[in-house]
Amino acid sequence: MEKPAQRPDIGDYLKLVSCCAVMLQTILAFALTEHPSETHQFDIGIIYNLIKFTAPAFIFAILFTTSRLTMTPQITYGTYLKQQWHATFAPTILWTGVYLIVTPELQQVRHFHDLRTFLWQFINGNAAPHLWYNTMMMQFVILMPAFWFLAHWIHHRRGRARMVIGITTVIYLSWLVFYDQQVFHGPHMHSWYLLDRVFISFLIYGVLGMLAWEFRLSANRIFRVWWPMICLLFLGSFYWTNQALFNFGYPVRLTNAPYYKPSMMIYDLTVITLIAAFGIFQIDNQPKIAKVVHNLANYAYKAFLGNAFWIYLLWMGPGRSLTTRHLWIGIGLIYIGTWLLSFGSAFGLHVIWQQIRHRTKEAAASPTHLHGIH
């Protein structure tokens, strides 16, 4: 029988698609710095909104897959954190250090100037354009016992699940209203900007990811049967998000397309549902492709961490001038190069890390002989 950790699930599809999409988000942001024409800005805005699902999909996938792998009495919080140290914490420390030391110009908001501000940049997600995602994701990793408790309390009881969904929805919509009025173009736009990476800003996706595993038979039925209706909802919410972005006029600013809008919440949930439906179809009918997706998804998180580094190197090389002359050719080539370098480095670092761990274990297991002086 195949080990649970080696079995493909919809979380693999969500993580892989999200990783691939977030690379393009960063490249589009770089392209806008070259002040393309309004026609190109319009196209970039449309594509950016189309792939504006990455953080919610990642959170949904993390909670779904982690619930599947850790919802057993044998897993303690200590064991879980030890697993996460190798899977998330160590790669995060490595790549954050690379961004701050090797490419400090990628820092967001402000730069460090002493040890205290260096450490603050290290943990607040400002070390690179995409690391705010990571700061938010790490909170869900640390808070996983709360989701275990919630899952055990629900324990397949539909009434309790509906109650949790209802309460979470009320809390989340209230948070969106608060964020819209106080932070997004509000009085605390600059002083409270770090709220965009507090876990509550993505709470609904984590809860639904956990429930999708807890009620997997019902959830899979919804994914399989209701996807045509979800497509209509997808189109309507996509139009809504684009209307909200372009109401701000030109030049297009991607910061005017935040996750914290009801339109974006609906859009993200429809995209998650459609990716999950596609994943279920492939797992059921094309197991070989599903296995490939699963293997790539194992490196998606590490590829995500490194992607901005490789984009920056490609951009500072030939990418910037090529994109200025031929926008879509430049974006396409940078994207291909970024994908190959991100996943290639993720695989390479994984091999190196495994070798280090293997040699460390061998050294610890080998007997030590003390030789006296004769």
Disulfide bonds with the S-S distance in Angstrom:
none
